[in-house]
Amino acid sequence: MQEGVAGLTRDKTRPSRIPPLPAETVDRVVTLTNQSPPHEATHWTAPAMAKTVGISPSSVRRIWKGHGLQPHRVRSFKLSNDPKFADKLKDVVGLYIDPPDHAVVLSVDEKSQIQALDRTQPGLPMKKGRCATMTHDYKRHGTTTLFAALDILDGKVIGRCMQRHRHQEFIRFLNTVEREVPVDKAVHVVLDNYATHKHPKVRAWLARHPRFAFHFTPTSCSWANAVEGWFAKLTRQRLKRGVFTSIVELQTAINRFIAEANGNPKPFVWTKSADAILAAVERGKQALEAIHSRHSRLCGMPLCDAEGIQTPSFGFGLALSVCFLHKYAQRLPDVYYRLP
């Protein structure tokens, strides 16, 4: 009556048929998610959490989404123990962000043991309501190794497939790079600490070619090598679902992929400064030190078993350490570049 005729044109807002979850329930779900589950499992699932708290699995998923929690996912990482980590990182990142004039910066690595896999049965094509299929088992027709050098400035790739990845093959690939790069350009090569790259004969080759300079990434830092991103792109787009009946067919497919990528190259872009990465690494070290300290204290705490005998709480301390590490994992270094 108060709104008159206008009030008849729209329906009034009514409360939800199902009352919202209490804040205490939401807080309990968030708290339990950051702890190890009481049953024999490494992480929580929505049905398990729903059964423990007494709500529906869809409510658990909404709470997780609202709080940015993804207990079903895990990210791998490793902090480098290289004593010259900062110096090497600044050297490599400096080449990516501010490459020198009259020079070419190449990110070089090998993708070894690429398998020529043939499926035991033909797969079914994709159609409405069904994705494409392929058999889980396969026939293996051998392997090949791809040596690749990604040009940071223009995004082109120099690639060559070889049967093995010893220092002999690496030197042959360096000779290929030597022929491809204009003679008036200096060549800065970013590569990892694989023993082949430091072989005495490789060092001798480097001494005979003074325009080449090697820049090694810190140990356990494959993410700092730009060509790794290109390898991931090759795997996703051409190799993972590929069917190859021979090594020759596999190598032909790789060479065609390289030629197509070089036909429309995209410059490589590094998106993080060395200082930002070092700050993230320092946070990771602090998290690991806190875990180690907490684990040391908890492992020394005596617990009583069913017979009243005191035993070290190793399992409890380890479980709590894993939870603590999971909490800080999102702050650790990631691959700080994008490759179109």
C-alpha positions in Angstrom: 0.0 0.0 0.0 2.8 2.4 0.8 4.4 2.0 -2.7 1.1 2.3 -4.5 0.6 1.0 -8.1 4.4 1.0 -8.7 4.9 -1.6 -6.0 2.7 -4.0 -8.0 5.1 -4.0 -11.0 8.0 -5.7 -9.2 8.3 -8.5 -6.6 9.8 -7.7 -3.3 13.1 -9.4 -2.4 12.6 -12.4 -0.2 15.1 -14.1 2.1 16.8 -17.2 0.8 15.0 -20.5 1.3 18.2 -22.0 2.7 19.7 -19.9 5.5 23.4 -18.9 5.0 26.1 -20.9 6.8 27.1 -19.5 10.2 30.5 -17.7 10.3 31.7 -20.3 12.8 31.1 -23.1 10.2 33.0 -21.2 7.6 35.9 -20.5 9.9 36.1 -24.2 10.9 36.2 -25.3 7.2 39.1 -22.8 6.5 40.9 -23.8 9.7 40.6 -27.6 8.9 41.7 -27.1 5.3 45.0 -25.7 6.5 45.6 -28.8 8.6 46.2 -32.4 7.7 43.0 -34.5 7.6 42.6 -37.0 10.4 42.1 -40.0 8.0 44.8 -41.6 5.9 45.0 -39.0 3.1 47.5 -36.3 2.2 44.9 -33.5 1.7 41.2 -32.7 2.1 38.5 -33.5 -0.4 35.2 -31.7 -0.6 33.2 -34.9 0.4 35.6 -35.6 3.3 35.3 -32.0 4.6 31.6 -32.0 4.2 31.2 -35.2 6.3 33.5 -33.9 9.0 31.8 -30.5 9.3 28.3 -31.6 8.5 27.5 -29.5 5.4 27.2 -30.3 1.7 30.2 -30.7 -0.6 28.9 -27.8 -2.7 29.0 -25.6 0.4 32.6 -26.7 1.0 33.6 -25.8 -2.6 32.0 -22.4 -2.3 33.9 -21.7 0.9 37.2 -22.8 -0.7 36.6 -20.7 -3.8 35.7 -17.7 -1.6 38.9 -18.0 0.4 41.1 -18.9 -2.5 41.9 -22.4 -1.1 42.8 -25.3 -3.5 43.8 -28.3 -1.4 43.7 -30.6 -4.4 46.6 -28.7 -6.1 50.2 -28.6 -5.2 53.1 -26.7 -6.8 56.7 -28.1 -7.0 59.6 -25.9 -6.0 63.2 -26.0 -4.9 65.4 -23.3 -3.5 68.8 -23.1 -5.0 71.8 -23.8 -2.8 74.2 -22.2 -5.2 76.6 -19.9 -3.3 76.7 -17.5 -6.2 72.9 -17.6 -6.7 72.4 -13.8 -6.6 75.3 -13.0 -8.9 74.3 -15.6 -11.5 70.6 -14.6 -11.3 71.4 -10.9 -11.8 73.7 -11.8 -14.8 71.0 -13.9 -16.5 68.1 -11.6 -15.8 70.1 -8.6 -16.9 70.6 -10.2 -20.3 66.9 -10.8 -20.6 65.8 -7.4 -19.5 68.6 -5.3 -21.0 70.4 -7.3 -23.7 73.7 -5.7 -24.8 74.0 -3.8 -28.1 75.5 -5.6 -31.2 74.9 -9.0 -29.6 72.6 -12.0 -29.7 71.3 -13.5 -26.5 70.5 -17.2 -26.8 68.9 -19.5 -24.3 70.2 -22.9 -24.9 69.3 -26.4 -23.6 68.6 -29.9 -24.6 65.2 -31.7 -24.4 66.5 -35.3 -24.1 64.8 -38.6 -24.4 61.8 -37.5 -26.5 59.9 -40.7 -27.2 58.4 -41.7 -30.5 55.2 -43.2 -29.2 52.6 -45.0 -31.3 49.3 -45.9 -29.8 48.1 -49.6 -29.8 44.7 -48.6 -31.2 43.4 -45.7 -33.2 41.8 -43.0 -31.1 38.2 -41.7 -31.5 37.7 -38.1 -32.7 36.1 -35.4 -30.6 32.3 -34.9 -30.9 29.6 -33.2 -29.0 29.5 -34.5 -25.5 32.7 -36.5 -25.8 36.3 -35.5 -25.9 38.9 -37.2 -28.2 40.3 -40.4 -27.0 43.6 -42.3 -27.1 44.8 -45.5 -25.6 46.7 -45.4 -22.3 49.3 -47.9 -23.6 51.7 -47.4 -26.5 54.4 -48.7 -28.7 57.8 -47.1 -28.3 59.9 -46.6 -31.4 63.0 -45.0 -29.9 64.0 -41.6 -28.7 65.6 -38.4 -29.9 67.2 -35.4 -28.3 66.4 -31.8 -29.3 69.1 -29.2 -29.0 67.5 -25.7 -29.1 68.6 -22.1 -28.9 65.9 -19.4 -28.3 66.8 -16.0 -29.5 65.6 -13.6 -26.8 65.3 -10.6 -29.1 63.2 -11.9 -31.9 61.9 -15.2 -30.5 63.3 -17.5 -33.3 64.6 -20.9 -32.4 67.6 -22.7 -33.8 67.0 -26.4 -33.3 68.6 -29.7 -34.2 67.6 -33.3 -33.3 70.4 -35.7 -32.5 70.5 -39.3 -31.3 72.4 -38.6 -28.0 73.3 -35.6 -25.8 77.0 -35.9 -25.1 79.6 -33.2 -25.4 80.3 -34.3 -29.0 76.7 -33.5 -30.0 76.7 -30.3 -28.0 79.8 -29.1 -29.9 78.1 -30.0 -33.2 75.1 -27.9 -32.2 77.4 -25.0 -31.2 78.9 -25.2 -34.7 75.3 -24.9 -36.1 74.7 -21.8 -34.0 78.0 -20.4 -35.1 76.9 -20.7 -38.8 73.4 -19.2 -38.1 74.4 -16.1 -36.2 75.9 -13.2 -38.2 79.6 -12.9 -37.8 79.5 -9.3 -36.6 77.4 -10.2 -33.6 78.7 -11.3 -30.2 76.8 -14.3 -28.8 75.8 -14.6 -25.2 74.6 -18.1 -24.3 72.4 -18.8 -21.3 72.5 -22.4 -20.2 72.3 -24.7 -17.2 75.0 -26.5 -15.3 74.7 -29.8 -17.1 78.2 -31.5 -17.1 78.2 -31.6 -20.9 78.2 -27.8 -21.0 81.4 -27.7 -18.9 83.3 -30.5 -20.6 87.0 -29.7 -21.3 86.5 -30.0 -25.0 83.5 -27.6 -24.9 85.7 -25.1 -23.0 88.4 -25.6 -25.6 85.8 -24.8 -28.3 84.8 -21.7 -26.4 88.4 -20.5 -26.2 88.6 -20.9 -30.0 85.5 -18.8 -30.5 86.0 -15.6 -28.5 82.7 -14.0 -29.6 80.8 -16.6 -27.6 80.3 -16.1 -23.8 78.6 -18.6 -21.6 76.3 -17.5 -18.7 75.3 -20.3 -16.4 72.0 -20.2 -14.5 72.2 -21.0 -10.7 71.9 -24.6 -9.8 68.4 -26.0 -9.5 67.0 -23.1 -11.4 65.7 -24.4 -14.7 63.0 -21.8 -14.6 65.7 -19.2 -15.2 66.4 -20.7 -18.6 64.0 -19.1 -21.1 64.1 -22.0 -23.6 62.4 -24.2 -21.1 59.2 -22.3 -21.7 59.5 -23.0 -25.4 60.1 -26.7 -24.7 56.8 -26.7 -22.6 55.0 -25.2 -25.5 56.4 -27.8 -27.9 55.3 -30.6 -25.6 51.8 -29.3 -25.1 51.0 -28.4 -28.7 52.9 -31.1 -30.7 54.3 -34.0 -28.7 51.9 -34.9 -25.9 49.1 -36.1 -28.2 51.2 -36.9 -31.1 51.4 -40.4 -32.7 54.8 -41.3 -34.2 55.6 -44.6 -35.8 59.3 -43.9 -36.1 62.1 -41.6 -34.9 62.2 -40.0 -38.4 58.5 -39.1 -38.2 59.1 -37.6 -34.7 62.1 -35.6 -35.8 60.2 -34.4 -38.9 57.3 -33.2 -36.7 59.6 -31.3 -34.4 61.4 -29.6 -37.4 58.0 -28.6 -38.9 57.0 -27.1 -35.5 60.2 -25.1 -35.3 59.8 -23.9 -38.9 56.2 -22.8 -38.2 57.2 -21.0 -35.0 60.0 -19.2 -36.8 57.6 -18.1 -39.5 55.7 -16.0 -36.9 58.1 -15.5 -34.0 57.2 -13.7 -30.8 59.9 -11.8 -28.8 60.7 -13.3 -25.4 59.5 -11.1 -22.5 60.9 -11.4 -18.9 58.5 -9.9 -16.4 60.3 -9.9 -13.0 63.4 -8.0 -11.9 66.2 -9.8 -10.2 65.5 -8.0 -6.9 61.9 -9.1 -6.9 63.0 -12.7 -7.4 65.6 -12.5 -4.7 63.0 -11.1 -2.3 60.7 -14.1 -3.1 63.6 -16.5 -2.6 64.4 -14.9 0.8 60.8 -15.3 1.9 61.0 -19.0 0.9 64.2 -19.5 2.9 62.6 -17.9 5.9 59.6 -20.2 5.6 61.9 -23.3 5.3 63.9 -22.2 8.3 60.8 -21.7 10.3 59.6 -25.2 9.3 63.0 -26.7 10.2 63.0 -25.0 13.6 59.4 -25.9 14.3 60.0 -29.5 13.2 63.1 -29.8 15.4 61.1 -28.7 18.5 58.1 -31.0 17.7 60.3 -34.0 16.9 61.8 -33.7 20.4 58.5 -33.6 22.2 57.7 -37.0 23.8 54.3 -38.6 23.1 52.9 -41.7 24.8 51.7 -44.6 22.8 48.9 -47.0 23.8 51.2 -48.7 26.3 52.3 -45.5 28.0 55.8 -45.6 26.4 57.2 -42.2 25.3 58.0 -42.1 21.6 59.3 -39.2 19.5 56.5 -37.3 17.7 58.2 -37.6 14.3 54.9 -38.2 12.3 53.1 -35.4 14.0 55.9 -32.9 13.5 56.3 -33.9 9.9 52.6 -33.5 9.2 52.6 -30.1 10.8 55.7 -29.1 8.8 54.0 -30.1 5.5 50.9 -28.0 6.4 53.2 -25.0 7.3 55.1 -25.4 4.0 51.8 -25.6 2.0 50.7 -22.3 3.6 53.8 -20.5 2.3 54.2 -22.3 -1.0 52.3 -19.7 -2.9 54.9 -17.1 -2.0 57.9 -19.0 -3.5 59.5 -18.2 -6.8 57.6 -19.0 -10.0 58.6 -19.0 -13.7 58.9 -15.2 -14.1 58.3 -14.9 -17.8 55.6 -15.3 -20.4 56.1 -16.9 -23.8 53.3 -16.4 -26.3 
